[in-house]
Amino acid sequence: MTTTTPTNHFVQVTGEDFTVNGEKILFRGFNLGTWMNLEHFLIGLPGTDTMIKKAFDEVYGKERSTEFFDRFLMEYMDEKDFEFLKKIGVNHLRLPFNYKYFIDDQNPGVYKNDGFKYLDHIINLCEKYEIYAILELHSVPGGQNPDWHCDTYSGLPLFWEYGALRDTVIGLWGHISQYYKDQPWIAAYDIVNEPSLVTNAEVFNDFYRKVIAEIRKYDQKHIIFIEGNAFTTDFSMLDPIDDPQIAYEFHFYPFIADPAVLTHEMSRESRKEIFAEEFHRLLKIREKYQRPLWCGELGLVFEKEDIDFQMTIIEDMLDLCEQNNVSWALWLYKDANVMGIVYPKEETPWRQLTEEIKLVWNQHKEQEKGEAIVDYMAETYFKPISTEERYPLQFRMRTIMQVICVEQNLKPYLQKRSWEEMSKLPESFRWENCEYWNELAVLIEKYTKA
């Protein structure tokens, strides 16, 4: 990828800050989630990225399916999106992508270049509008965690069990860094999203050491982000790395451990205390490594009838970042009206399809049923199990449920629609067919334009 932009725009690590030309910069922006790695509840279609695309292949044929997702990827963001981002003061985008855009599982030694087409489409716009991009590998072979969003078939984090899988990703990052080594509007490489259920510290540290060494063969300039275990909230296993351009990333979803914080019954003061306690635990990452911190994900599911209340929750989380010199990226920019600030209007074909699918499937019911089935199996055939024992098993159960749901829900809904009708769906994500949460835009400007 070529660029005419002066190379002095590279973001660097300086002590516990990010800097450009010696000037401190705090990242404030969004994730471009469910774009190069489909996530079922965000896009409104059951299954993992691979399952969804396979369903399209089987219903419409490989050629038409490829055309559909090419259009989806290219229609998803355009100049008008970047004009909006620039208007509200955003200075970076995290770009999650699936390894399958670069690696054929049956021929891992030969790289595909499909991914560069789509990443370049966004990075060129980032350069034009002077918004930094952070490349983030959201899905790796075998899965780095047990959840759907790493495109797992098994519900097991097999990436950490097989060195051959890790070697494939180490090589991939070398390939990507060689391609982008001179692009200053890429701020950083985010090596792997939300590792979890990692049990071997030696393996964990060895992977990061090797992938960083591979990148540095080609690229000495770009920052490299390291994420911890337990969906990037536990850094106890990770040793410091002697590289001047290493920084650390955590994600902040405090309501997962304490759902009561999302209720009106809890006072705002009490909620802020709970948030602060968890946030300050994560700030110890900076104390340990003495490097800058980035909250690479935080966000909520938005609901029209509750949006003003939900903005106070987002504000409380962003205040913690701002008050503690922590960069942040909201999850996420655009989706099918779930967590994104921008979403297709209700009358668009995509929303019409996904609202129909919602009548028979949603991810919250999927999780509840997964846990219930594991409990039923244990109690019926063995003995009741603890919450700790159930936790990893329910992920495995949900992968089975996703396969069934694709067959019984997604494919029948696709089969009812002609190719001519389906081929127009990606247009739903064009800026002119979307709307946005103005309440969130106003809140973001509180920080970007202060």
NUZA-402217 format. One record per residue (C-alpha): residue number from 1; residue in one letter; x, y, z. Coordinates in Angstrom, 2 decimals. Last residue first. Example, Ala and Ser with C-alpha at 12.3 -4.5 7.8 and 13.67 -1.06 7.14 Angstrom:
// residues 2
- k;r;xx;yy;zz
- 2;s;13.67;-1.06;7.14 .
- 1;a;12.30;-4.50;7.80 .
***
This chain:
// residues 450
- k;r;xx;yy;zz
- 450;a;-13.35;19.85;25.20 .
- 449;k;-14.06;18.90;21.61 .
- 448;t;-13.36;15.17;21.69 .
- 447;y;-14.69;14.64;25.22 .
- 446;k;-18.07;16.39;25.18 .
- 445;e;-18.22;15.56;21.47 .
- 444;i;-18.70;11.93;22.42 .
- 443;l;-21.78;12.82;24.47 .
- 442;v;-23.37;14.74;21.59 .
- 441;a;-22.82;11.80;19.23 .
- 440;l;-24.28;9.44;21.82 .
- 439;e;-27.50;11.43;22.13 .
- 438;n;-27.64;11.77;18.33 .
- 437;w;-28.02;8.01;18.08 .
- 436;y;-27.70;7.42;14.36 .
- 435;e;-29.70;6.89;11.18 .
- 434;c;-29.00;4.78;8.12 .
- 433;n;-30.11;4.48;4.49 .
- 432;e;-28.17;7.57;3.38 .
- 431;w;-25.05;6.25;5.12 .
- 430;r;-25.10;3.01;3.17 .
- 429;f;-25.73;0.02;5.42 .
- 428;s;-29.05;-0.97;3.80 .
- 427;e;-27.25;-1.19;0.46 .
- 426;p;-25.93;-4.57;1.63 .
- 425;l;-29.45;-6.02;1.22 .
- 424;k;-29.78;-5.45;-2.54 .
- 423;s;-28.42;-8.86;-3.54 .
- 422;m;-31.01;-10.51;-1.32 .
- 421;e;-33.99;-9.41;-3.43 .
- 420;e;-32.42;-10.37;-6.76 .
- 419;w;-31.19;-13.61;-5.20 .
- 418;s;-34.76;-14.49;-4.30 .
- 417;r;-35.90;-14.68;-0.70 .
- 416;k;-37.70;-17.58;1.00 .
- 415;q;-34.53;-19.66;0.89 .
- 414;l;-32.74;-17.06;3.00 .
- 413;y;-35.30;-17.35;5.80 .
- 412;p;-35.11;-21.16;5.59 .
- 411;k;-31.29;-20.97;5.80 .
- 410;l;-31.24;-18.74;8.89 .
- 409;n;-33.81;-20.49;11.06 .
- 408;q;-33.65;-24.30;11.11 .
- 407;e;-30.24;-24.94;9.57 .
- 406;v;-28.52;-21.87;11.04 .
- 405;c;-30.24;-22.52;14.38 .
- 404;i;-29.01;-26.12;14.49 .
- 403;v;-25.40;-25.10;13.87 .
- 402;q;-25.73;-22.34;16.47 .
- 401;m;-27.13;-24.78;19.03 .
- 400;i;-24.11;-27.03;18.60 .
- 399;t;-21.79;-24.05;19.11 .
- 398;r;-23.88;-23.10;22.16 .
- 397;m;-23.17;-26.42;23.86 .
- 396;r;-19.44;-25.86;23.65 .
- 395;f;-19.78;-22.39;25.15 .
- 394;q;-21.98;-23.83;27.91 .
- 393;l;-19.16;-26.18;28.91 .
- 392;p;-16.67;-23.45;29.77 .
- 391;y;-18.99;-21.81;32.36 .
- 390;r;-20.72;-24.93;33.70 .
- 389;e;-17.78;-26.04;35.82 .
- 388;e;-17.41;-22.62;37.44 .
- 387;t;-21.17;-22.38;37.99 .
- 386;s;-21.03;-25.68;39.83 .
- 385;i;-22.34;-29.00;38.57 .
- 384;p;-25.36;-31.11;39.48 .
- 383;k;-24.62;-34.86;39.35 .
- 382;f;-24.35;-37.37;36.52 .
- 381;y;-26.83;-38.36;33.81 .
- 380;t;-29.87;-36.23;34.53 .
- 379;e;-28.29;-33.51;36.69 .
- 378;a;-25.29;-33.02;34.40 .
- 377;m;-27.31;-33.15;31.21 .
- 376;y;-29.94;-30.75;32.54 .
- 375;d;-27.32;-28.29;33.79 .
- 374;v;-25.59;-28.30;30.39 .
- 373;i;-28.96;-27.80;28.70 .
- 372;a;-29.83;-24.88;30.98 .
- 371;e;-26.50;-23.15;30.34 .
- 370;g;-26.94;-23.38;26.59 .
- 369;k;-30.58;-22.31;26.87 .
- 368;e;-29.63;-19.13;28.69 .
- 367;q;-26.89;-18.35;26.18 .
- 366;e;-29.14;-18.90;23.16 .
- 365;k;-31.92;-16.90;24.79 .
- 364;h;-29.50;-13.98;25.05 .
- 363;q;-28.32;-14.50;21.47 .
- 362;n;-31.69;-14.05;19.86 .
- 361;w;-33.78;-16.34;17.72 .
- 360;v;-37.40;-17.01;16.65 .
- 359;l;-39.00;-13.55;16.45 .
- 358;k;-35.55;-11.99;15.95 .
- 357;i;-35.41;-13.59;12.49 .
- 356;e;-38.23;-11.33;11.29 .
- 355;e;-36.53;-8.23;12.70 .
- 354;t;-33.39;-9.40;10.89 .
- 353;l;-35.05;-9.55;7.48 .
- 352;q;-36.82;-6.20;7.76 .
- 351;r;-33.67;-4.62;9.18 .
- 350;w;-31.64;-5.74;6.18 .
- 349;p;-34.35;-4.66;3.70 .
- 348;t;-34.45;-1.10;5.09 .
- 347;e;-37.69;0.12;6.73 .
- 346;e;-36.23;0.18;10.25 .
- 345;k;-33.38;2.46;9.27 .
- 344;p;-29.90;0.95;9.11 .
- 343;y;-27.65;1.61;12.13 .
- 342;v;-25.11;4.17;13.37 .
- 341;i;-24.08;4.52;17.04 .
- 340;g;-23.72;0.76;17.10 .
- 339;m;-24.70;-1.52;19.99 .
- 338;v;-27.86;-3.20;18.64 .
- 337;n;-29.46;-1.53;15.60 .
- 336;a;-28.16;-3.75;12.76 .
- 335;d;-24.53;-2.64;13.21 .
- 334;k;-22.31;0.45;12.94 .
- 333;y;-19.66;2.16;15.10 .
- 332;l;-19.16;-0.17;18.07 .
- 331;w;-17.93;-0.99;20.67 .
- 330;l;-16.54;2.32;21.83 .
- 329;a;-12.80;2.87;21.59 .
- 328;w;-10.85;4.38;24.48 .
- 327;s;-7.53;5.92;25.51 .
- 326;v;-6.76;5.91;29.23 .
- 325;n;-5.42;9.05;30.93 .
- 324;n;-7.20;8.30;34.21 .
- 323;q;-9.87;11.01;34.25 .
- 322;e;-10.66;10.42;30.57 .
- 321;c;-11.06;6.68;30.90 .
- 320;l;-13.17;6.93;34.06 .
- 319;d;-15.31;9.62;32.46 .
- 318;l;-15.88;7.30;29.50 .
- 317;m;-17.42;4.65;31.75 .
- 316;d;-19.67;7.10;33.61 .
- 315;e;-20.72;8.71;30.32 .
- 314;i;-21.65;5.33;28.84 .
- 313;i;-23.87;4.65;31.87 .
- 312;t;-25.40;8.14;31.72 .
- 311;m;-26.09;7.57;28.02 .
- 310;q;-28.04;4.45;28.94 .
- 309;f;-30.48;6.52;30.98 .
- 308;d;-31.11;8.83;28.03 .
- 307;i;-31.45;5.85;25.65 .
- 306;d;-34.03;3.92;27.62 .
- 305;e;-37.08;3.92;25.33 .
- 304;k;-34.90;3.77;22.24 .
- 303;e;-32.82;0.82;23.39 .
- 302;f;-29.04;0.62;23.12 .
- 301;v;-26.96;-2.50;23.81 .
- 300;l;-23.93;-1.15;25.63 .
- 299;g;-20.30;-0.18;25.15 .
- 298;l;-16.63;-0.57;25.96 .
- 297;e;-13.81;-1.95;23.86 .
- 296;g;-10.13;-1.18;23.22 .
- 295;c;-9.60;0.51;26.58 .
- 294;w;-6.07;1.62;25.76 .
- 293;l;-3.27;1.86;28.29 .
- 292;p;0.18;3.43;28.03 .
- 291;r;3.26;1.61;29.38 .
- 290;q;4.66;1.25;32.87 .
- 289;y;4.28;-2.55;32.73 .
- 288;k;2.93;-3.35;36.21 .
- 287;e;1.56;0.09;37.09 .
- 286;r;-0.18;0.28;33.71 .
- 285;i;-1.82;-3.11;34.28 .
- 284;k;-2.78;-1.85;37.74 .
- 283;l;-5.28;0.40;35.94 .
- 282;l;-7.44;-2.70;35.50 .
- 281;r;-8.16;-2.87;39.25 .
- 280;h;-8.90;0.85;39.10 .
- 279;f;-11.54;0.20;36.49 .
- 278;e;-13.21;-2.54;38.52 .
- 277;e;-13.50;-0.36;41.63 .
- 276;a;-14.49;2.68;39.59 .
- 275;f;-17.35;0.88;37.86 .
- 274;i;-18.75;-0.37;41.17 .
- 273;e;-18.48;3.11;42.71 .
- 272;k;-20.09;4.68;39.63 .
- 271;r;-23.00;2.27;39.92 .
- 270;s;-23.53;3.19;43.55 .
- 269;e;-23.55;6.90;42.70 .
- 268;r;-25.92;6.35;39.80 .
- 267;s;-28.40;4.71;42.13 .
- 266;m;-29.39;1.12;41.37 .
- 265;e;-33.10;0.66;40.72 .
- 264;h;-32.81;1.91;37.15 .
- 263;t;-31.02;-1.29;36.24 .
- 262;l;-27.81;-1.62;34.22 .
- 261;v;-25.59;-1.85;37.31 .
- 260;a;-27.60;-4.91;38.37 .
- 259;p;-25.88;-6.96;35.64 .
- 258;d;-22.77;-7.34;37.89 .
- 257;a;-20.09;-9.56;36.32 .
- 256;i;-21.16;-8.77;32.75 .
- 255;f;-22.07;-5.21;33.81 .
- 254;p;-18.39;-4.26;34.14 .
- 253;y;-17.80;-4.42;30.37 .
- 252;f;-14.42;-2.73;30.02 .
- 251;h;-11.87;-4.17;27.64 .
- 250;f;-8.10;-4.09;28.25 .
- 249;e;-5.15;-3.07;26.11 .
- 248;y;-1.43;-2.72;26.69 .
- 247;a;1.37;-0.95;24.83 .
- 246;i;4.61;-2.12;23.19 .
- 245;q;6.68;0.33;21.13 .
- 244;p;9.90;0.33;23.18 .
- 243;d;10.30;-3.47;23.07 .
- 242;d;11.56;-5.41;26.06 .
- 241;i;8.46;-7.40;26.89 .
- 240;p;7.02;-7.55;30.42 .
- 239;d;5.81;-11.01;31.47 .
- 238;l;2.18;-12.05;31.04 .
- 237;m;0.42;-14.52;33.30 .
- 236;s;-1.15;-12.00;35.70 .
- 235;f;-2.59;-9.90;32.88 .
- 234;d;-6.26;-10.66;33.50 .
- 233;t;-9.00;-8.48;31.92 .
- 232;t;-8.37;-9.24;28.24 .
- 231;f;-11.24;-11.69;27.68 .
- 230;a;-9.99;-13.75;30.63 .
- 229;n;-6.32;-13.51;29.51 .
- 228;g;-4.49;-10.30;28.60 .
- 227;e;-4.20;-8.19;25.45 .
- 226;i;-0.93;-6.88;24.00 .
- 225;f;-0.92;-3.97;21.56 .
- 224;i;1.93;-3.41;19.12 .
- 223;i;2.91;0.15;18.19 .
- 222;h;4.24;0.62;14.67 .
- 221;k;7.70;1.79;13.69 .
- 220;q;10.14;-1.13;13.73 .
- 219;d;8.43;-3.02;10.92 .
- 218;y;9.90;-5.84;8.83 .
- 217;k;11.78;-8.18;11.15 .
- 216;r;9.98;-6.41;14.00 .
- 215;i;6.72;-8.13;13.09 .
- 214;e;8.29;-11.58;13.50 .
- 213;a;9.87;-10.65;16.85 .
- 212;i;6.49;-9.40;18.09 .
- 211;v;4.85;-12.67;17.00 .
- 210;k;7.53;-14.72;18.73 .
- 209;r;7.46;-12.89;22.07 .
- 208;y;3.65;-12.84;22.14 .
- 207;f;3.40;-16.57;21.45 .
- 206;d;6.09;-17.47;23.99 .
- 205;n;4.33;-15.48;26.70 .
- 204;f;1.05;-17.36;26.28 .
- 203;v;2.71;-20.76;25.84 .
- 202;e;4.75;-20.31;29.03 .
- 201;a;1.69;-19.05;30.90 .
- 200;n;-0.30;-22.21;30.11 .
- 199;t;-3.96;-22.11;31.10 .
- 198;v;-5.49;-19.72;28.56 .
- 197;l;-9.26;-19.82;29.13 .
- 196;s;-9.53;-16.50;27.28 .
- 195;p;-7.72;-14.40;24.70 .
- 194;e;-9.76;-11.29;23.93 .
- 193;n;-8.69;-10.17;20.45 .
- 192;v;-5.29;-11.07;19.05 .
- 191;i;-2.31;-8.98;17.91 .
- 190;d;-3.63;-5.41;17.98 .
- 189;y;-1.29;-3.76;15.45 .
- 188;a;-0.91;-0.02;15.87 .
- 187;a;-1.44;3.53;14.68 .
- 186;i;-2.10;2.82;11.02 .
- 185;w;-2.18;6.31;9.61 .
- 184;p;1.63;6.15;9.32 .
- 183;q;1.66;3.51;6.55 .
- 182;d;5.31;2.50;5.96 .
- 181;k;5.20;-0.98;7.54 .
- 180;y;1.80;-1.81;6.05 .
- 179;y;2.68;-4.70;3.71 .
- 178;q;5.56;-6.09;5.77 .
- 177;s;3.37;-5.78;8.87 .
- 176;i;0.64;-7.88;7.28 .
- 175;h;2.98;-10.69;6.19 .
- 174;g;4.77;-10.77;9.55 .
- 173;w;1.39;-10.81;11.26 .
- 172;l;0.42;-13.80;9.13 .
- 171;g;3.59;-15.69;10.01 .
- 170;i;2.87;-15.41;13.72 .
- 169;v;-0.73;-16.42;13.00 .
- 168;t;0.32;-19.66;11.28 .
- 167;d;2.87;-20.38;14.02 .
- 166;r;0.06;-20.14;16.58 .
- 165;l;-1.93;-22.81;14.79 .
- 164;a;1.13;-25.09;14.57 .
- 163;g;1.79;-24.58;18.28 .
- 162;y;-1.49;-26.26;19.15 .
- 161;e;-3.32;-25.98;22.49 .
- 160;w;-3.53;-22.18;22.78 .
- 159;f;-5.34;-21.86;19.47 .
- 158;l;-7.76;-24.56;20.62 .
- 157;p;-9.83;-22.08;22.65 .
- 156;l;-12.85;-24.43;22.85 .
- 155;g;-16.45;-23.66;21.84 .
- 154;s;-15.94;-26.06;18.94 .
- 153;y;-16.87;-24.30;15.72 .
- 152;t;-15.23;-21.02;16.71 .
- 151;d;-15.66;-17.78;14.78 .
- 150;c;-13.82;-15.64;17.36 .
- 149;h;-17.10;-13.87;18.13 .
- 148;w;-18.88;-17.11;18.94 .
- 147;d;-17.07;-17.64;22.27 .
- 146;p;-14.47;-20.17;23.45 .
- 145;n;-11.37;-17.95;23.26 .
- 144;q;-8.34;-17.80;20.96 .
- 143;g;-10.18;-19.84;18.33 .
- 142;g;-8.85;-22.82;16.39 .
- 141;p;-7.33;-20.64;13.67 .
- 140;v;-7.55;-16.97;14.70 .
- 139;s;-10.48;-14.52;14.88 .
- 138;h;-10.53;-10.89;15.93 .
- 137;l;-7.11;-9.84;14.60 .
- 136;e;-7.03;-6.08;15.20 .
- 135;l;-5.61;-3.40;12.92 .
- 134;i;-5.69;0.06;14.52 .
- 133;a;-6.60;2.86;12.14 .
- 132;y;-5.89;6.55;12.75 .
- 131;i;-8.24;9.27;11.50 .
- 130;e;-6.68;11.93;9.30 .
- 129;y;-9.72;12.21;6.98 .
- 128;k;-7.85;11.15;3.84 .
- 127;e;-5.68;8.68;5.75 .
- 126;c;-8.66;7.05;7.42 .
- 125;l;-10.36;6.86;4.02 .
- 124;n;-7.33;5.04;2.61 .
- 123;i;-7.35;2.81;5.71 .
- 122;i;-10.99;1.85;5.12 .
- 121;h;-10.64;0.64;1.51 .
- 120;d;-7.15;-0.64;2.32 .
- 119;l;-8.62;-2.99;4.93 .
- 118;y;-11.08;-4.34;2.37 .
- 117;k;-8.63;-4.97;-0.45 .
- 116;f;-5.91;-6.06;1.98 .
- 115;g;-8.12;-8.85;3.30 .
- 114;d;-8.47;-10.54;-0.06 .
- 113;n;-4.69;-10.98;-0.28 .
- 112;k;-4.55;-14.73;0.21 .
- 111;y;-1.40;-16.05;1.83 .
- 110;v;0.13;-19.40;0.91 .
- 109;g;1.49;-21.59;3.72 .
- 108;p;-1.92;-22.20;5.24 .
- 107;n;-3.25;-24.28;2.33 .
- 106;q;-6.31;-26.13;3.61 .
- 105;d;-7.16;-23.45;6.20 .
- 104;d;-6.86;-20.76;3.53 .
- 103;i;-5.33;-17.74;5.24 .
- 102;f;-5.65;-14.01;4.52 .
- 101;y;-9.37;-13.21;4.64 .
- 100;k;-9.74;-16.28;6.84 .
- 99;y;-7.86;-14.53;9.68 .
- 98;n;-11.03;-12.60;10.55 .
- 97;f;-10.81;-8.82;10.97 .
- 96;p;-11.40;-6.20;13.68 .
- 95;l;-10.59;-2.62;12.62 .
- 94;r;-10.21;-0.23;15.57 .
- 93;l;-10.98;3.28;14.40 .
- 92;h;-9.20;6.46;15.49 .
- 91;n;-9.45;10.23;15.95 .
- 90;v;-13.19;10.81;16.47 .
- 89;g;-14.09;14.49;16.65 .
- 88;i;-17.85;14.43;16.10 .
- 87;k;-17.50;16.01;12.65 .
- 86;k;-14.61;13.73;11.70 .
- 85;l;-16.70;10.64;12.40 .
- 84;f;-19.61;12.10;10.41 .
- 83;e;-17.41;12.96;7.42 .
- 82;f;-15.96;9.46;7.73 .
- 81;d;-19.38;7.88;7.44 .
- 80;k;-20.15;10.12;4.46 .
- 79;e;-16.96;8.98;2.76 .
- 78;d;-17.98;5.32;2.80 .
- 77;m;-18.49;2.43;5.19 .
- 76;y;-20.55;-0.76;4.89 .
- 75;e;-20.95;-0.70;1.11 .
- 74;m;-17.52;-2.25;0.40 .
- 73;l;-17.79;-5.07;2.93 .
- 72;f;-21.41;-5.87;2.10 .
- 71;r;-20.71;-5.74;-1.63 .
- 70;d;-17.89;-8.26;-1.25 .
- 69;f;-20.20;-10.28;1.00 .
- 68;f;-22.88;-10.55;-1.68 .
- 67;e;-20.44;-11.21;-4.54 .
- 66;t;-18.87;-14.10;-2.63 .
- 65;s;-22.36;-15.51;-1.98 .
- 64;r;-23.23;-15.14;-5.64 .
- 63;e;-20.17;-17.11;-6.72 .
- 62;k;-20.47;-19.75;-3.99 .
- 61;g;-24.11;-20.63;-4.68 .
- 60;y;-27.29;-18.93;-3.44 .
- 59;v;-28.57;-21.24;-0.69 .
- 58;e;-25.47;-23.31;0.08 .
- 57;d;-22.99;-20.45;-0.23 .
- 56;f;-25.24;-18.15;1.85 .
- 55;a;-25.37;-20.81;4.58 .
- 54;k;-21.55;-21.16;4.39 .
- 53;k;-21.23;-17.42;4.91 .
- 52;i;-23.36;-17.56;8.06 .
- 51;m;-21.51;-20.59;9.43 .
- 50;t;-18.10;-18.99;8.83 .
- 49;d;-18.99;-15.74;10.60 .
- 48;t;-20.65;-17.65;13.45 .
- 47;g;-24.34;-18.53;13.54 .
- 46;p;-27.61;-16.61;13.77 .
- 45;l;-28.18;-13.45;11.67 .
- 44;g;-29.00;-10.06;13.24 .
- 43;i;-25.71;-8.34;12.39 .
- 42;l;-24.91;-7.49;15.98 .
- 41;f;-26.40;-10.67;17.44 .
- 40;h;-24.53;-12.92;15.02 .
- 39;e;-21.10;-11.35;14.88 .
- 38;l;-19.59;-11.12;11.40 .
- 37;n;-15.81;-10.64;11.22 .
- 36;m;-14.67;-8.21;8.53 .
- 35;w;-17.62;-5.92;9.39 .
- 34;t;-19.15;-7.11;12.69 .
- 33;g;-17.04;-4.53;14.55 .
- 32;l;-15.68;-1.26;13.17 .
- 31;n;-14.58;-0.26;16.65 .
- 30;f;-14.93;3.36;17.67 .
- 29;g;-13.06;6.46;18.74 .
- 28;r;-11.04;8.43;21.24 .
- 27;f;-7.29;7.79;21.33 .
- 26;l;-5.45;10.18;23.63 .
- 25;i;-2.56;11.94;21.92 .
- 24;k;0.47;13.56;23.54 .
- 23;e;2.68;15.70;21.30 .
- 22;g;6.25;14.47;20.74 .
- 21;n;5.81;14.22;16.98 .
- 20;v;2.78;12.01;17.64 .
- 19;t;2.53;10.65;21.19 .
- 18;f;0.88;7.85;23.16 .
- 17;d;1.53;8.14;26.88 .
- 16;e;2.89;6.00;29.72 .
- 15;g;6.54;6.53;28.77 .
- 14;t;6.50;7.68;25.15 .
- 13;v;4.87;5.10;22.90 .
- 12;q;4.65;6.24;19.28 .
- 11;v;2.01;7.27;16.74 .
- 10;f;3.45;7.66;13.26 .
- 9;h;2.56;11.01;11.65 .
- 8;n;6.25;11.71;11.01 .
- 7;t;6.08;9.46;7.95 .
- 6;p;4.79;12.30;5.78 .
- 5;t;1.62;11.25;3.89 .
- 4;t;2.20;10.20;0.28 .
- 3;t;1.07;6.64;0.85 .
- 2;t;1.47;3.37;-0.98 .
- 1;m;0.00;0.00;0.00 .
***
